[in-house]
Amino acid sequence: MSVKINIPQYALTAMKELERNGFEAFVVGGCVRDSIMGKIANDWDMTTSSTPEETLEVFKNYRTIPTGIKHGTITVLIDKHPLEITTFRIDGEYTDNRRPDSVNFTRNIENDLSRRDFTVNAMAYNKTNGIVDLFGGVKDIENKIIRCVGDSDKRFQEDALRIMRAIRFSATLGFEIEKETAESIRRNKHLLNNIAAERIRVELEKLLLGDDAERILLDFSDVIFEIIPELKEAFEVKQICPYHIYDVWHHIVKSVAASEKNKYVRLAMLLHDIAKPQMKTTDENGQDHFKGHAPVSSDIAYEILKRLRYDNKTISVVTKLIFHHDDRLYNAPQNLKKHASKYGFDFLYLLDKVSRADILAQSPEMVDRISLCDNYINELKKLEEKNVCLSISDLAVDGNDLISLGYKGKEIGEKLEKLLDKVLKNEIRNSKKDLLDFLIKENQNEV
């Protein structure tokens, strides 16, 4: 196939240095795949016939980092760009389902490509040879197929993270997973328990942000339940009530698909109803209720996100969104200033995205509530533009003003809180005169 791949200058420099010293060099993997698909490749990796020691000698005048020298990888800094250069290799046994116990270096590009995960990633390119495609990667790209290189079971047993990578690529590229590869994923999904949580987290997050996240979450729900077993409880749990037409798991998936591609929002949607199965009650009329599921879901989500080694900020934002996802703040626009004061504008905008996704994943009869969200957000934007008083620090008076009126100690804080509450309720204007007049009048009434 004659495809011109625009290799960035820093990678071309590395390739020329290796070739000048008598070695083969190819860009390889995802950058080749993306280029063939007409996408801009962000990550460029290189593979070479030179051993790690020979690579270090070739680039002795450059800054080099022995990133993974045991497995043949050297990082070379060229024009401030880090480039990973890995020796052609044959992998040994994989006893931990993640990394080979040993590697043998080879001078043969074919040996190197045969150890890679999927056909669409097992292609190399240089100007001399063009595209080296031994396993039908170009054809699979044309047909939008994810297929393992060689034996699927062997590929997944070598590195179980490839299971997550397969469904992530399917979600982000919009490719179908070939039948044998899909069956192997299901046979080997238990091996994901041997993979570090951080690795799982990265792939899960990319999957959730993919255009085809809904299809993957439904088609490979058993794989998702393997890494988040708490979600399995939601599978086929019916919701007999006016708000819903889907069971809990399908509602969750629909809400993910309906939400904005934002990390916090999509994680919140994935976990927002996770406690519904245990909180479900059915009344005498056969109607299901899930009272109190939001705070319990928030607690469960906290444990899951901690287990997946998420950072504190993500855990805080996502669990807070889940905790408040059923508050329906859009029903109380009269409390807008109070909401903004309590939660902050950024959080309310995120919570609105959660509310919209939740509504869109419910019964079509509920969709009218989107207009309430629109009204709420329009008013919230107006409020933000006015730069109104929303916190004690925004008040036109401060502690010194209250000291001058004779207030002391904790009484100062209590009075400032009271003034803020009055301002938020539009009972007092936020002017120094009005605030002080209120306090003076209150003092007189207390005497």
Contacts in CASP RR format, 6 or more apart in sequence:
PFRMAT RR
TARGET T0000
AUTHOR 0000-0000-0000
METHOD contacts of the structure
MODEL  1
MSVKINIPQYALTAMKELERNGFEAFVVGGCVRDSIMGKIANDWDMTTSS
TPEETLEVFKNYRTIPTGIKHGTITVLIDKHPLEITTFRIDGEYTDNRRP
DSVNFTRNIENDLSRRDFTVNAMAYNKTNGIVDLFGGVKDIENKIIRCVG
DSDKRFQEDALRIMRAIRFSATLGFEIEKETAESIRRNKHLLNNIAAERI
RVELEKLLLGDDAERILLDFSDVIFEIIPELKEAFEVKQICPYHIYDVWH
HIVKSVAASEKNKYVRLAMLLHDIAKPQMKTTDENGQDHFKGHAPVSSDI
AYEILKRLRYDNKTISVVTKLIFHHDDRLYNAPQNLKKHASKYGFDFLYL
LDKVSRADILAQSPEMVDRISLCDNYINELKKLEEKNVCLSISDLAVDGN
DLISLGYKGKEIGEKLEKLLDKVLKNEIRNSKKDLLDFLIKENQNEV
1 36 0 8 1.000
1 131 0 8 1.000
1 133 0 8 1.000
1 138 0 8 1.000
3 35 0 8 1.000
3 36 0 8 1.000
3 131 0 8 1.000
5 27 0 8 1.000
5 31 0 8 1.000
5 32 0 8 1.000
5 35 0 8 1.000
5 36 0 8 1.000
5 125 0 8 1.000
5 131 0 8 1.000
6 35 0 8 1.000
7 15 0 8 1.000
7 27 0 8 1.000
7 44 0 8 1.000
7 125 0 8 1.000
8 44 0 8 1.000
8 81 0 8 1.000
9 79 0 8 1.000
10 78 0 8 1.000
10 79 0 8 1.000
10 81 0 8 1.000
10 83 0 8 1.000
11 27 0 8 1.000
11 44 0 8 1.000
11 46 0 8 1.000
11 78 0 8 1.000
11 81 0 8 1.000
11 83 0 8 1.000
13 78 0 8 1.000
13 79 0 8 1.000
14 25 0 8 1.000
14 46 0 8 1.000
14 59 0 8 1.000
14 76 0 8 1.000
14 78 0 8 1.000
14 83 0 8 1.000
14 85 0 8 1.000
15 25 0 8 1.000
15 27 0 8 1.000
15 46 0 8 1.000
15 126 0 8 1.000
17 58 0 8 1.000
17 59 0 8 1.000
18 24 0 8 1.000
18 25 0 8 1.000
18 48 0 8 1.000
18 50 0 8 1.000
18 55 0 8 1.000
18 58 0 8 1.000
18 85 0 8 1.000
19 25 0 8 1.000
21 50 0 8 1.000
21 54 0 8 1.000
21 58 0 8 1.000
23 48 0 8 1.000
23 49 0 8 1.000
23 50 0 8 1.000
23 54 0 8 1.000
23 58 0 8 1.000
24 48 0 8 1.000
24 49 0 8 1.000
24 88 0 8 1.000
24 107 0 8 1.000
24 109 0 8 1.000
24 126 0 8 1.000
25 46 0 8 1.000
25 47 0 8 1.000
25 48 0 8 1.000
25 49 0 8 1.000
25 50 0 8 1.000
25 85 0 8 1.000
25 126 0 8 1.000
26 46 0 8 1.000
26 47 0 8 1.000
26 48 0 8 1.000
26 109 0 8 1.000
26 124 0 8 1.000
26 125 0 8 1.000
26 126 0 8 1.000
26 129 0 8 1.000
26 132 0 8 1.000
27 44 0 8 1.000
27 45 0 8 1.000
27 46 0 8 1.000
27 124 0 8 1.000
27 125 0 8 1.000
27 126 0 8 1.000
28 45 0 8 1.000
28 46 0 8 1.000
28 47 0 8 1.000
28 112 0 8 1.000
28 113 0 8 1.000
28 123 0 8 1.000
28 124 0 8 1.000
28 125 0 8 1.000
29 45 0 8 1.000
29 116 0 8 1.000
29 121 0 8 1.000
29 122 0 8 1.000
29 123 0 8 1.000
29 124 0 8 1.000
30 41 0 8 1.000
30 43 0 8 1.000
30 45 0 8 1.000
30 120 0 8 1.000
30 121 0 8 1.000
31 41 0 8 1.000
31 43 0 8 1.000
31 44 0 8 1.000
31 45 0 8 1.000
32 41 0 8 1.000
32 123 0 8 1.000
32 124 0 8 1.000
32 125 0 8 1.000
32 131 0 8 1.000
33 120 0 8 1.000
33 121 0 8 1.000
33 123 0 8 1.000
33 141 0 8 1.000
34 40 0 8 1.000
34 41 0 8 1.000
34 42 0 8 1.000
35 41 0 8 1.000
35 125 0 8 1.000
36 123 0 8 1.000
36 131 0 8 1.000
36 138 0 8 1.000
36 141 0 8 1.000
37 141 0 8 1.000
37 173 0 8 1.000
44 83 0 8 1.000
45 83 0 8 1.000
45 84 0 8 1.000
45 85 0 8 1.000
45 86 0 8 1.000
46 83 0 8 1.000
46 84 0 8 1.000
46 85 0 8 1.000
46 86 0 8 1.000
47 85 0 8 1.000
47 86 0 8 1.000
47 87 0 8 1.000
47 88 0 8 1.000
47 109 0 8 1.000
47 112 0 8 1.000
47 124 0 8 1.000
48 55 0 8 1.000
48 85 0 8 1.000
48 86 0 8 1.000
48 87 0 8 1.000
48 88 0 8 1.000
49 87 0 8 1.000
49 88 0 8 1.000
49 107 0 8 1.000
49 108 0 8 1.000
49 109 0 8 1.000
50 58 0 8 1.000
50 87 0 8 1.000
51 72 0 8 1.000
51 87 0 8 1.000
51 105 0 8 1.000
52 66 0 8 1.000
52 69 0 8 1.000
52 72 0 8 1.000
52 73 0 8 1.000
52 74 0 8 1.000
52 87 0 8 1.000
52 105 0 8 1.000
55 64 0 8 1.000
55 74 0 8 1.000
55 76 0 8 1.000
55 85 0 8 1.000
55 87 0 8 1.000
56 64 0 8 1.000
56 66 0 8 1.000
56 74 0 8 1.000
59 74 0 8 1.000
59 76 0 8 1.000
62 76 0 8 1.000
62 77 0 8 1.000
62 78 0 8 1.000
63 76 0 8 1.000
63 77 0 8 1.000
64 74 0 8 1.000
64 75 0 8 1.000
64 76 0 8 1.000
64 77 0 8 1.000
65 74 0 8 1.000
65 75 0 8 1.000
65 76 0 8 1.000
65 77 0 8 1.000
65 82 0 8 1.000
66 74 0 8 1.000
66 75 0 8 1.000
67 73 0 8 1.000
67 74 0 8 1.000
67 75 0 8 1.000
67 84 0 8 1.000
68 74 0 8 1.000
70 103 0 8 1.000
71 86 0 8 1.000
71 89 0 8 1.000
71 99 0 8 1.000
71 100 0 8 1.000
71 103 0 8 1.000
72 86 0 8 1.000
72 87 0 8 1.000
72 89 0 8 1.000
72 103 0 8 1.000
72 105 0 8 1.000
73 84 0 8 1.000
73 85 0 8 1.000
73 86 0 8 1.000
73 87 0 8 1.000
74 84 0 8 1.000
74 85 0 8 1.000
74 86 0 8 1.000
75 82 0 8 1.000
75 83 0 8 1.000
75 84 0 8 1.000
75 85 0 8 1.000
76 82 0 8 1.000
76 83 0 8 1.000
76 85 0 8 1.000
77 83 0 8 1.000
87 105 0 8 1.000
88 105 0 8 1.000
88 106 0 8 1.000
88 107 0 8 1.000
88 108 0 8 1.000
88 109 0 8 1.000
88 111 0 8 1.000
88 112 0 8 1.000
89 103 0 8 1.000
89 104 0 8 1.000
89 105 0 8 1.000
89 106 0 8 1.000
89 111 0 8 1.000
89 112 0 8 1.000
89 115 0 8 1.000
90 103 0 8 1.000
90 104 0 8 1.000
90 105 0 8 1.000
90 106 0 8 1.000
90 111 0 8 1.000
90 112 0 8 1.000
90 115 0 8 1.000
91 100 0 8 1.000
91 102 0 8 1.000
91 103 0 8 1.000
91 115 0 8 1.000
91 158 0 8 1.000
92 100 0 8 1.000
92 101 0 8 1.000
92 102 0 8 1.000
92 103 0 8 1.000
92 104 0 8 1.000
93 100 0 8 1.000
93 101 0 8 1.000
93 102 0 8 1.000
94 100 0 8 1.000
94 101 0 8 1.000
94 157 0 8 1.000
94 158 0 8 1.000
94 159 0 8 1.000
95 101 0 8 1.000
96 194 0 8 1.000
97 157 0 8 1.000
97 158 0 8 1.000
97 159 0 8 1.000
97 160 0 8 1.000
97 191 0 8 1.000
97 194 0 8 1.000
97 195 0 8 1.000
98 159 0 8 1.000
98 160 0 8 1.000
98 161 0 8 1.000
98 194 0 8 1.000
98 195 0 8 1.000
98 196 0 8 1.000
99 159 0 8 1.000
100 158 0 8 1.000
106 112 0 8 1.000
109 124 0 8 1.000
109 132 0 8 1.000
110 132 0 8 1.000
110 134 0 8 1.000
112 124 0 8 1.000
113 122 0 8 1.000
113 123 0 8 1.000
113 124 0 8 1.000
113 132 0 8 1.000
113 134 0 8 1.000
113 135 0 8 1.000
113 149 0 8 1.000
114 122 0 8 1.000
114 134 0 8 1.000
114 135 0 8 1.000
114 149 0 8 1.000
114 150 0 8 1.000
115 149 0 8 1.000
116 122 0 8 1.000
116 149 0 8 1.000
117 148 0 8 1.000
117 149 0 8 1.000
117 155 0 8 1.000
117 159 0 8 1.000
117 162 0 8 1.000
117 165 0 8 1.000
117 166 0 8 1.000
118 146 0 8 1.000
118 147 0 8 1.000
118 148 0 8 1.000
118 149 0 8 1.000
118 162 0 8 1.000
118 165 0 8 1.000
118 166 0 8 1.000
118 169 0 8 1.000
119 135 0 8 1.000
119 136 0 8 1.000
119 137 0 8 1.000
119 140 0 8 1.000
119 145 0 8 1.000
119 147 0 8 1.000
119 148 0 8 1.000
119 149 0 8 1.000
120 137 0 8 1.000
120 140 0 8 1.000
120 141 0 8 1.000
120 145 0 8 1.000
120 146 0 8 1.000
120 147 0 8 1.000
120 169 0 8 1.000
120 175 0 8 1.000
122 133 0 8 1.000
122 134 0 8 1.000
122 135 0 8 1.000
122 137 0 8 1.000
122 149 0 8 1.000
123 131 0 8 1.000
123 132 0 8 1.000
123 133 0 8 1.000
123 137 0 8 1.000
123 138 0 8 1.000
124 131 0 8 1.000
124 132 0 8 1.000
125 131 0 8 1.000
125 132 0 8 1.000
131 138 0 8 1.000
135 149 0 8 1.000
135 150 0 8 1.000
140 146 0 8 1.000
140 147 0 8 1.000
140 175 0 8 1.000
140 178 0 8 1.000
144 173 0 8 1.000
144 174 0 8 1.000
144 175 0 8 1.000
144 176 0 8 1.000
145 175 0 8 1.000
145 176 0 8 1.000
145 177 0 8 1.000
145 178 0 8 1.000
146 166 0 8 1.000
146 169 0 8 1.000
146 170 0 8 1.000
146 173 0 8 1.000
146 175 0 8 1.000
146 176 0 8 1.000
146 177 0 8 1.000
146 178 0 8 1.000
146 181 0 8 1.000
147 177 0 8 1.000
147 178 0 8 1.000
147 180 0 8 1.000
147 181 0 8 1.000
148 155 0 8 1.000
148 156 0 8 1.000
148 162 0 8 1.000
148 166 0 8 1.000
148 178 0 8 1.000
148 180 0 8 1.000
148 181 0 8 1.000
148 184 0 8 1.000
149 155 0 8 1.000
152 180 0 8 1.000
152 181 0 8 1.000
152 183 0 8 1.000
152 184 0 8 1.000
152 185 0 8 1.000
153 184 0 8 1.000
153 187 0 8 1.000
153 188 0 8 1.000
155 162 0 8 1.000
155 184 0 8 1.000
156 162 0 8 1.000
156 163 0 8 1.000
156 184 0 8 1.000
156 185 0 8 1.000
156 188 0 8 1.000
156 191 0 8 1.000
157 188 0 8 1.000
157 191 0 8 1.000
160 188 0 8 1.000
160 191 0 8 1.000
160 192 0 8 1.000
160 194 0 8 1.000
160 195 0 8 1.000
161 192 0 8 1.000
161 195 0 8 1.000
161 199 0 8 1.000
161 200 0 8 1.000
161 203 0 8 1.000
163 185 0 8 1.000
163 188 0 8 1.000
163 189 0 8 1.000
163 191 0 8 1.000
163 192 0 8 1.000
163 223 0 8 1.000
164 192 0 8 1.000
164 195 0 8 1.000
164 199 0 8 1.000
164 200 0 8 1.000
164 203 0 8 1.000
164 204 0 8 1.000
164 207 0 8 1.000
164 223 0 8 1.000
164 227 0 8 1.000
165 203 0 8 1.000
166 177 0 8 1.000
166 181 0 8 1.000
166 185 0 8 1.000
167 177 0 8 1.000
167 185 0 8 1.000
167 207 0 8 1.000
167 216 0 8 1.000
167 220 0 8 1.000
167 223 0 8 1.000
168 203 0 8 1.000
168 204 0 8 1.000
168 206 0 8 1.000
168 207 0 8 1.000
169 175 0 8 1.000
170 176 0 8 1.000
170 177 0 8 1.000
170 212 0 8 1.000
170 215 0 8 1.000
170 216 0 8 1.000
171 206 0 8 1.000
171 207 0 8 1.000
171 208 0 8 1.000
171 210 0 8 1.000
171 211 0 8 1.000
171 212 0 8 1.000
171 213 0 8 1.000
171 215 0 8 1.000
171 216 0 8 1.000
172 206 0 8 1.000
172 207 0 8 1.000
172 209 0 8 1.000
172 210 0 8 1.000
172 211 0 8 1.000
172 212 0 8 1.000
174 211 0 8 1.000
174 212 0 8 1.000
177 185 0 8 1.000
182 220 0 8 1.000
185 220 0 8 1.000
185 223 0 8 1.000
186 220 0 8 1.000
186 222 0 8 1.000
186 223 0 8 1.000
189 222 0 8 1.000
189 223 0 8 1.000
189 226 0 8 1.000
190 226 0 8 1.000
192 200 0 8 1.000
192 223 0 8 1.000
192 226 0 8 1.000
192 227 0 8 1.000
193 226 0 8 1.000
197 307 0 8 1.000
197 308 0 8 1.000
197 309 0 8 1.000
198 308 0 8 1.000
198 309 0 8 1.000
200 227 0 8 1.000
200 308 0 8 1.000
201 308 0 8 1.000
201 309 0 8 1.000
201 310 0 8 1.000
204 227 0 8 1.000
204 308 0 8 1.000
205 263 0 8 1.000
205 267 0 8 1.000
207 213 0 8 1.000
207 216 0 8 1.000
208 256 0 8 1.000
208 263 0 8 1.000
208 266 0 8 1.000
208 267 0 8 1.000
208 270 0 8 1.000
209 261 0 8 1.000
209 263 0 8 1.000
209 266 0 8 1.000
210 261 0 8 1.000
213 256 0 8 1.000
213 257 0 8 1.000
213 266 0 8 1.000
214 253 0 8 1.000
214 254 0 8 1.000
214 256 0 8 1.000
214 257 0 8 1.000
217 224 0 8 1.000
217 253 0 8 1.000
217 256 0 8 1.000
218 250 0 8 1.000
218 253 0 8 1.000
221 235 0 8 1.000
221 249 0 8 1.000
224 231 0 8 1.000
225 231 0 8 1.000
225 232 0 8 1.000
225 235 0 8 1.000
228 270 0 8 1.000
228 304 0 8 1.000
230 274 0 8 1.000
230 300 0 8 1.000
230 304 0 8 1.000
231 249 0 8 1.000
231 252 0 8 1.000
231 270 0 8 1.000
231 271 0 8 1.000
231 274 0 8 1.000
233 274 0 8 1.000
233 277 0 8 1.000
233 278 0 8 1.000
234 247 0 8 1.000
234 248 0 8 1.000
234 249 0 8 1.000
234 252 0 8 1.000
234 273 0 8 1.000
234 274 0 8 1.000
234 276 0 8 1.000
234 277 0 8 1.000
235 247 0 8 1.000
235 248 0 8 1.000
235 249 0 8 1.000
236 247 0 8 1.000
236 249 0 8 1.000
237 247 0 8 1.000
237 248 0 8 1.000
237 249 0 8 1.000
237 276 0 8 1.000
237 277 0 8 1.000
237 280 0 8 1.000
238 247 0 8 1.000
238 288 0 8 1.000
239 246 0 8 1.000
239 247 0 8 1.000
239 248 0 8 1.000
239 251 0 8 1.000
239 276 0 8 1.000
239 288 0 8 1.000
239 290 0 8 1.000
240 282 0 8 1.000
240 286 0 8 1.000
240 287 0 8 1.000
240 288 0 8 1.000
241 287 0 8 1.000
241 288 0 8 1.000
241 289 0 8 1.000
242 363 0 8 1.000
242 365 0 8 1.000
243 362 0 8 1.000
243 363 0 8 1.000
243 366 0 8 1.000
244 251 0 8 1.000
244 362 0 8 1.000
244 363 0 8 1.000
245 362 0 8 1.000
245 363 0 8 1.000
245 364 0 8 1.000
246 254 0 8 1.000
246 361 0 8 1.000
248 273 0 8 1.000
248 276 0 8 1.000
248 277 0 8 1.000
251 273 0 8 1.000
251 361 0 8 1.000
251 362 0 8 1.000
252 269 0 8 1.000
252 270 0 8 1.000
252 272 0 8 1.000
252 273 0 8 1.000
252 274 0 8 1.000
252 361 0 8 1.000
254 360 0 8 1.000
254 361 0 8 1.000
255 269 0 8 1.000
255 272 0 8 1.000
255 357 0 8 1.000
255 358 0 8 1.000
255 360 0 8 1.000
255 361 0 8 1.000
256 266 0 8 1.000
256 269 0 8 1.000
256 270 0 8 1.000
256 357 0 8 1.000
257 361 0 8 1.000
258 269 0 8 1.000
258 356 0 8 1.000
258 357 0 8 1.000
258 360 0 8 1.000
258 361 0 8 1.000
259 265 0 8 1.000
259 266 0 8 1.000
259 269 0 8 1.000
259 353 0 8 1.000
259 354 0 8 1.000
259 356 0 8 1.000
259 357 0 8 1.000
260 266 0 8 1.000
260 353 0 8 1.000
260 357 0 8 1.000
262 350 0 8 1.000
262 353 0 8 1.000
263 314 0 8 1.000
264 314 0 8 1.000
264 317 0 8 1.000
264 318 0 8 1.000
264 321 0 8 1.000
264 350 0 8 1.000
265 321 0 8 1.000
265 350 0 8 1.000
265 353 0 8 1.000
265 354 0 8 1.000
265 357 0 8 1.000
267 305 0 8 1.000
267 314 0 8 1.000
267 318 0 8 1.000
268 301 0 8 1.000
268 318 0 8 1.000
268 321 0 8 1.000
268 322 0 8 1.000
268 325 0 8 1.000
268 354 0 8 1.000
269 354 0 8 1.000
269 357 0 8 1.000
269 358 0 8 1.000
271 297 0 8 1.000
271 300 0 8 1.000
271 301 0 8 1.000
271 304 0 8 1.000
271 305 0 8 1.000
271 318 0 8 1.000
271 322 0 8 1.000
272 294 0 8 1.000
272 297 0 8 1.000
272 301 0 8 1.000
272 321 0 8 1.000
272 322 0 8 1.000
272 325 0 8 1.000
272 354 0 8 1.000
272 358 0 8 1.000
273 290 0 8 1.000
273 293 0 8 1.000
273 297 0 8 1.000
274 297 0 8 1.000
274 300 0 8 1.000
274 301 0 8 1.000
274 304 0 8 1.000
275 292 0 8 1.000
275 293 0 8 1.000
275 294 0 8 1.000
275 296 0 8 1.000
275 297 0 8 1.000
275 299 0 8 1.000
275 300 0 8 1.000
276 290 0 8 1.000
276 293 0 8 1.000
276 297 0 8 1.000
278 296 0 8 1.000
279 290 0 8 1.000
279 291 0 8 1.000
279 292 0 8 1.000
279 293 0 8 1.000
279 296 0 8 1.000
280 288 0 8 1.000
280 289 0 8 1.000
280 290 0 8 1.000
281 288 0 8 1.000
281 289 0 8 1.000
281 290 0 8 1.000
281 291 0 8 1.000
282 288 0 8 1.000
282 289 0 8 1.000
283 289 0 8 1.000
292 326 0 8 1.000
293 326 0 8 1.000
294 322 0 8 1.000
294 323 0 8 1.000
294 324 0 8 1.000
294 325 0 8 1.000
294 326 0 8 1.000
294 327 0 8 1.000
295 323 0 8 1.000
297 322 0 8 1.000
297 323 0 8 1.000
298 319 0 8 1.000
298 320 0 8 1.000
298 322 0 8 1.000
298 323 0 8 1.000
299 319 0 8 1.000
301 318 0 8 1.000
301 319 0 8 1.000
301 322 0 8 1.000
302 315 0 8 1.000
302 319 0 8 1.000
305 314 0 8 1.000
305 315 0 8 1.000
305 318 0 8 1.000
305 319 0 8 1.000
306 315 0 8 1.000
310 318 0 8 1.000
317 347 0 8 1.000
317 350 0 8 1.000
320 347 0 8 1.000
321 347 0 8 1.000
321 350 0 8 1.000
321 351 0 8 1.000
321 354 0 8 1.000
324 343 0 8 1.000
324 351 0 8 1.000
325 351 0 8 1.000
325 354 0 8 1.000
325 355 0 8 1.000
325 358 0 8 1.000
327 351 0 8 1.000
328 355 0 8 1.000
329 335 0 8 1.000
329 339 0 8 1.000
329 348 0 8 1.000
329 351 0 8 1.000
329 355 0 8 1.000
329 376 0 8 1.000
330 352 0 8 1.000
330 355 0 8 1.000
330 369 0 8 1.000
330 372 0 8 1.000
330 373 0 8 1.000
330 375 0 8 1.000
330 376 0 8 1.000
331 372 0 8 1.000
332 339 0 8 1.000
333 375 0 8 1.000
333 376 0 8 1.000
333 379 0 8 1.000
336 376 0 8 1.000
336 379 0 8 1.000
336 380 0 8 1.000
336 383 0 8 1.000
337 383 0 8 1.000
337 388 0 8 1.000
337 390 0 8 1.000
337 424 0 8 1.000
337 425 0 8 1.000
337 426 0 8 1.000
338 424 0 8 1.000
338 425 0 8 1.000
339 348 0 8 1.000
340 348 0 8 1.000
340 380 0 8 1.000
340 383 0 8 1.000
340 384 0 8 1.000
340 390 0 8 1.000
341 390 0 8 1.000
341 391 0 8 1.000
341 420 0 8 1.000
341 424 0 8 1.000
343 351 0 8 1.000
344 390 0 8 1.000
345 380 0 8 1.000
345 384 0 8 1.000
348 380 0 8 1.000
349 377 0 8 1.000
349 380 0 8 1.000
352 373 0 8 1.000
352 376 0 8 1.000
352 377 0 8 1.000
352 380 0 8 1.000
355 373 0 8 1.000
356 370 0 8 1.000
356 373 0 8 1.000
359 366 0 8 1.000
359 367 0 8 1.000
359 369 0 8 1.000
359 370 0 8 1.000
359 373 0 8 1.000
360 367 0 8 1.000
360 370 0 8 1.000
388 394 0 8 1.000
388 430 0 8 1.000
389 395 0 8 1.000
389 396 0 8 1.000
389 420 0 8 1.000
389 423 0 8 1.000
389 424 0 8 1.000
389 430 0 8 1.000
390 424 0 8 1.000
391 420 0 8 1.000
392 413 0 8 1.000
392 416 0 8 1.000
392 417 0 8 1.000
392 420 0 8 1.000
394 430 0 8 1.000
395 416 0 8 1.000
395 419 0 8 1.000
395 420 0 8 1.000
395 423 0 8 1.000
395 430 0 8 1.000
395 435 0 8 1.000
396 430 0 8 1.000
396 431 0 8 1.000
396 432 0 8 1.000
396 435 0 8 1.000
397 416 0 8 1.000
397 419 0 8 1.000
397 432 0 8 1.000
397 435 0 8 1.000
397 436 0 8 1.000
398 416 0 8 1.000
399 407 0 8 1.000
399 412 0 8 1.000
399 413 0 8 1.000
399 416 0 8 1.000
401 432 0 8 1.000
401 435 0 8 1.000
401 436 0 8 1.000
402 412 0 8 1.000
402 413 0 8 1.000
402 415 0 8 1.000
402 416 0 8 1.000
402 439 0 8 1.000
403 412 0 8 1.000
405 436 0 8 1.000
405 439 0 8 1.000
405 440 0 8 1.000
405 443 0 8 1.000
407 415 0 8 1.000
415 439 0 8 1.000
419 428 0 8 1.000
419 435 0 8 1.000
419 438 0 8 1.000
419 439 0 8 1.000
422 428 0 8 1.000
422 438 0 8 1.000
423 429 0 8 1.000
423 430 0 8 1.000
423 435 0 8 1.000
428 434 0 8 1.000
428 435 0 8 1.000
428 438 0 8 1.000
END
